[in-house]
Amino acid sequence: MILVTVNMTNIFASDTYLLNSSIGFYWCFLLISEEFKFQKLLTYILSAYLLIISCYSFYYVKIFINENELWIYSYKKEATPQTAIIASTIYIKQKRFYESFLLIEEIQNRWPRQPYLPQVIAENLFYNPNINSELKIKKISEIKPAMPSTYLYLTILYGYENNRDEVSKVLYLIFNDPIKFNMEFRGNEEKIAAIFIYTCEYFKYSQCRDHIDNFKVNSLYKDWNEDLIDTYLDQLRKYPKYQINI
């Protein structure tokens, strides 16, 4: 009975949908124990156990209602290429760059062909404040295979340095592969298009809108929201210097 109870507790504690059932289960168990005239000591033990397991369950509720913490918890419980990539990205957003780097190393060792790996490496390098701009450019340039995201980060870094020649070398490579672009930037196409157009305007390149229109012909996602692109552009144009927050 004790073994069964402990195993059932683990199930309830790990599933928020069964949390209330868990509490009700133990109260019913106490009532049954009274019905069969169990000793009072056993009742006290079960009551204490109920209190402990309830607190334990509510600890997990905090994890389950936070999507970021849930992904990190999922990775720790069962590491997969997907959970590792997402957990690494979350660490970057939380400015926990070293933890993200450790996950990247694990992905490189266990799942070196993970398609989103280059993107996460570039993201970690780009946002890490402990790495200077020159080293960021060098390391991102070395990422293989090169992806639209790596070109995007390089474009922005060269833009921060006002290096027009280098910007021109990598700018159009962002849209070089429609399938890879859609795979990496799904849901953010308008934002990336706005960054592209703004960069073209800032460095006085021509025919940027035409380039976007031609790209959309071969793109998997064609219903871009032009108003949203204009909204992002208005936000970017507010700054006197080349400044992009992505």
C-alpha positions as CSV (number, residue, x, y, z in Angstrom):
1,M,0.0,0.0,0.0
2,I,2.8,2.4,0.9
3,L,4.6,1.8,-2.4
4,V,1.4,2.3,-4.4
5,T,0.6,5.5,-2.5
6,V,4.1,6.9,-3.2
7,N,3.9,6.1,-6.9
8,M,0.5,7.6,-7.2
9,T,1.7,10.7,-5.4
10,N,4.5,11.2,-8.0
11,I,1.9,11.1,-10.8
12,F,-0.3,13.7,-9.1
13,A,2.6,16.0,-8.2
14,S,3.8,16.0,-11.8
15,D,0.4,16.8,-13.4
16,T,-1.4,20.0,-12.5
17,Y,-4.7,18.6,-14.0
18,L,-4.6,16.0,-11.3
19,L,-3.5,18.3,-8.4
20,N,-7.0,18.7,-6.9
21,S,-7.6,14.9,-7.4
22,S,-4.4,14.3,-5.4
23,I,-5.6,16.3,-2.4
24,G,-9.1,14.8,-2.6
25,F,-7.6,11.3,-2.8
26,Y,-5.7,11.7,0.4
27,W,-8.6,13.2,2.3
28,C,-10.7,10.2,1.3
29,F,-7.9,7.9,2.3
30,L,-8.0,9.5,5.8
31,L,-11.7,9.1,6.1
32,I,-11.4,5.5,5.2
33,S,-8.7,5.1,7.7
34,E,-11.0,6.5,10.4
35,E,-13.8,4.3,9.2
36,F,-11.7,1.2,9.8
37,K,-10.5,2.7,13.1
38,F,-6.9,3.0,12.3
39,Q,-4.6,4.2,15.0
40,K,-4.5,8.0,15.5
41,L,-0.7,8.0,14.9
42,L,-1.3,6.8,11.4
43,T,-3.9,9.5,10.8
44,Y,-1.3,12.1,11.9
45,I,1.3,10.6,9.7
46,L,-1.0,10.7,6.7
47,S,-2.1,14.3,7.5
48,A,1.6,15.4,7.6
49,Y,2.2,13.5,4.4
50,L,-0.8,15.2,2.8
51,L,0.6,18.6,3.8
52,I,4.1,17.9,2.4
53,I,2.9,16.5,-0.9
54,S,0.5,19.4,-1.4
55,C,3.3,21.9,-0.9
56,Y,5.4,19.8,-3.2
57,S,2.7,19.8,-5.9
58,F,2.2,23.6,-5.7
59,Y,5.9,24.0,-6.2
60,Y,5.5,22.3,-9.6
61,V,2.4,24.4,-10.4
62,K,4.7,27.4,-10.5
63,I,6.8,25.7,-13.1
64,F,3.9,24.5,-15.2
65,I,2.2,28.0,-15.4
66,N,5.5,29.5,-16.6
67,E,6.2,28.5,-20.2
68,N,9.9,29.3,-20.1
69,E,10.4,27.3,-16.8
70,L,8.4,24.5,-18.2
71,W,10.7,24.2,-21.3
72,I,13.8,24.2,-19.0
73,Y,12.2,21.6,-16.7
74,S,11.3,19.5,-19.8
75,Y,14.9,19.6,-21.0
76,K,16.2,18.5,-17.6
77,K,13.7,15.7,-17.3
78,E,14.0,14.4,-20.9
79,A,16.7,16.0,-23.0
80,T,15.8,16.1,-26.7
81,P,17.2,18.3,-29.6
82,Q,14.0,20.4,-29.5
83,T,14.0,21.0,-25.7
84,A,17.7,21.7,-25.7
85,I,17.4,24.3,-28.4
86,I,14.5,26.0,-26.8
87,A,16.0,25.9,-23.3
88,S,19.2,27.5,-24.7
89,T,17.2,30.3,-26.4
90,I,15.4,30.9,-23.1
91,Y,18.7,31.2,-21.2
92,I,19.8,33.8,-23.7
93,K,16.6,35.8,-23.1
94,Q,17.3,35.6,-19.4
95,K,20.9,36.7,-20.0
96,R,22.2,33.4,-18.7
97,F,24.7,33.2,-21.5
98,Y,27.1,30.7,-19.9
99,E,24.2,28.2,-19.2
100,S,23.1,28.7,-22.8
101,F,26.7,28.0,-24.0
102,L,26.9,24.8,-22.0
103,L,23.6,23.6,-23.7
104,I,25.0,24.6,-27.1
105,E,28.1,22.4,-26.4
106,E,25.9,19.5,-25.5
107,I,23.8,20.0,-28.7
108,Q,27.0,20.1,-30.7
109,N,28.2,16.8,-29.1
110,R,24.9,14.9,-29.2
111,W,22.9,16.4,-32.1
112,P,25.4,18.2,-34.4
113,R,23.0,18.2,-37.3
114,Q,20.2,20.0,-35.4
115,P,19.0,22.6,-38.0
116,Y,18.5,25.4,-35.5
117,L,22.0,25.1,-33.9
118,P,23.7,27.8,-36.1
119,Q,20.9,30.2,-35.2
120,V,21.2,29.7,-31.5
121,I,25.0,30.0,-31.6
122,A,24.7,33.3,-33.5
123,E,22.1,34.5,-31.1
124,N,24.2,33.7,-28.0
125,L,27.2,35.5,-29.5
126,F,25.2,38.5,-30.7
127,Y,23.5,39.2,-27.3
128,N,26.4,38.3,-25.0
129,P,27.7,41.7,-23.6
130,N,31.0,40.0,-22.5
131,I,32.1,39.6,-26.1
132,N,33.4,42.6,-28.1
133,S,32.0,43.5,-31.5
134,E,35.1,42.4,-33.4
135,L,35.1,38.9,-31.8
136,K,31.3,38.6,-32.4
137,I,31.8,39.3,-36.1
138,K,34.7,36.8,-36.3
139,K,32.9,34.0,-34.5
140,I,29.5,34.5,-36.3
141,S,31.3,34.6,-39.7
142,E,32.8,31.2,-38.9
143,I,29.5,29.4,-38.1
144,K,28.8,26.6,-40.6
145,P,26.5,26.2,-42.3
146,A,25.8,29.9,-42.7
147,M,22.1,30.7,-42.2
148,P,19.8,33.7,-42.8
149,S,20.0,34.5,-39.1
150,T,23.8,34.6,-39.1
151,Y,23.8,37.0,-42.0
152,L,21.2,39.1,-40.2
153,Y,23.3,39.4,-37.1
154,L,26.4,40.2,-39.2
155,T,24.5,42.9,-41.0
156,I,23.5,44.5,-37.8
157,L,26.9,44.3,-36.3
158,Y,28.5,45.8,-39.4
159,G,25.8,48.5,-39.3
160,Y,26.6,49.4,-35.7
161,E,30.2,50.0,-36.9
162,N,28.9,52.0,-39.9
163,N,30.9,49.7,-42.2
164,R,29.0,50.2,-45.4
165,D,31.2,47.9,-47.5
166,E,30.8,44.9,-45.2
167,V,27.0,45.5,-44.9
168,S,26.7,45.4,-48.7
169,K,28.5,42.0,-48.7
170,V,26.1,40.2,-46.4
171,L,22.8,42.2,-46.5
172,Y,21.2,40.4,-49.4
173,L,22.3,37.0,-48.2
174,I,19.6,37.2,-45.5
175,F,17.0,36.4,-48.2
176,N,19.2,34.1,-50.3
177,D,17.4,30.9,-49.3
178,P,13.6,31.2,-49.0
179,I,13.2,27.9,-47.3
180,K,15.9,28.5,-44.7
181,F,14.5,32.0,-44.1
182,N,11.0,30.8,-43.5
183,M,12.3,28.0,-41.3
184,E,14.2,30.4,-39.0
185,F,12.1,33.5,-39.0
186,R,8.6,32.1,-39.1
187,G,6.3,34.6,-37.5
188,N,8.9,37.4,-37.7
189,E,9.0,37.9,-41.5
190,E,7.7,41.4,-41.3
191,K,10.2,42.5,-38.6
192,I,13.2,41.1,-40.6
193,A,11.9,42.7,-43.8
194,A,11.7,46.0,-41.9
195,I,15.3,45.7,-40.7
196,F,16.4,44.9,-44.2
197,I,14.6,47.9,-45.8
198,Y,15.7,50.2,-43.0
199,T,19.4,49.1,-43.4
200,C,19.1,49.7,-47.2
201,E,17.7,53.1,-46.6
202,Y,20.3,54.0,-44.0
203,F,23.2,53.0,-46.2
204,K,21.5,54.4,-49.3
205,Y,21.1,51.2,-51.2
206,S,18.4,51.1,-53.9
207,Q,15.6,48.8,-55.0
208,C,15.1,47.2,-51.5
209,R,11.4,47.1,-51.8
210,D,11.7,45.4,-55.2
211,H,14.1,42.8,-53.7
212,I,11.5,42.0,-51.0
213,D,8.7,41.7,-53.5
214,N,10.8,39.3,-55.6
215,F,11.7,37.2,-52.6
216,K,8.1,36.9,-51.6
217,V,7.3,35.2,-54.9
218,N,9.4,32.2,-53.9
219,S,8.7,32.4,-50.2
220,L,6.6,29.8,-48.4
221,Y,4.8,32.6,-46.5
222,K,3.4,35.2,-48.9
223,D,0.8,37.0,-46.9
224,W,3.1,39.5,-45.3
225,N,1.4,42.4,-43.5
226,E,2.6,45.5,-45.2
227,D,1.2,47.7,-42.5
228,L,3.2,45.8,-39.9
229,I,6.4,46.3,-41.9
230,D,5.7,50.1,-42.0
231,T,5.1,50.1,-38.3
232,Y,8.4,48.5,-37.6
233,L,10.1,50.9,-40.0
234,D,8.6,53.9,-38.2
235,Q,10.1,52.6,-34.9
236,L,13.5,52.1,-36.5
237,R,13.6,55.5,-38.1
238,K,13.2,57.3,-34.8
239,Y,16.9,56.9,-34.0
240,P,19.6,59.3,-35.5
241,K,22.2,56.5,-35.5
242,Y,21.9,53.0,-36.9
243,Q,20.2,51.2,-34.0
244,I,18.3,47.9,-34.1
245,N,16.8,45.9,-31.2
246,I,15.6,42.4,-32.2
